[in-house]
């Protein structure tokens, strides 16, 4: 599979994908289904080529991880309170 065209087409959407996939990977029930680490590695490759700001994928990966963990905690907390 040639990912060259994908890397060349990288734009603002790649940042949104990194955040969304990292959030989904760290949230409850989706961690096994969503390859968030792969998205981070792909964004790193894009940033290494100079097509994406280097700090943006780092910040979005951290923000997505924190958001996903908090969503998972909130879901678990709500489930334990209601039962």
N, C-alpha and C positions, 0 to 999 in steps of 0.2 A: 504494500500500500504506500503510495507516494503522498506524503503530507506537505510537500512543497506548496501546492496551491492553497492549502489551508493556512499555512504560515503566512503566505503572501497576502491573504485576504483578512488577516488579523486587524482588528480595529477596536472600537469601544466595546463591542460585544464580547471580546475575549476576556475583558475584565469582569464583565457581568457573569460570564460562564464560570470563571474561577471562584467568584464569591458564591454563586448559587450551588455549585457542585461541592464546595467545601462545607457549606452550611448543611446541605443534604446528607453528606457523608457523616458528619458528626451528630446529626440529630437522631432521634430514636427511630428505630426500625428501618432506616434507609442506608445505614452504614455498609451493609453487605452488598447493596445493589448499585451504589453510585461510586464511580472511581474518582474521588476527589484528588487523590495523590497524582493520578495521571494528568488531570487538568492543571495542577500546579507545575508539574514537570514540563508540560507543553507550553504553558505560559512562560516558564523560565527559558525555554529554547527560543521562543519568540522574542523575549527581552534580550537574550544573548545576541541575537541578530541585529538588535538596534531598532526593531519595529515597534517596541512597546517600552514604556518607562519601567526601569528596573524596580523601583520602589513600589509601584502600584500593585503588582501581583503579590508582593510580600505582605503589604498592608491588607489587601483584600483576603488573602488566605487566612491571616490571623483573625480578621474581623468575621469572616465566615465561620471559622472554627469556634470562636466565642459565641457567636449567634446560635449556631447549631447546638452547642452544649447547653446553652440557656433554654432553648426551645425544648430539648429533651428533658431537662430538669423540670421545667414548668409543666410539661405533659405528665411526667411521673408524679409531681406534687399534686396536680389536680386530680389525678386518678386515685391517689391515696386518700385525699381529703373527702372525695365523694363516696368512697366505699366504707 
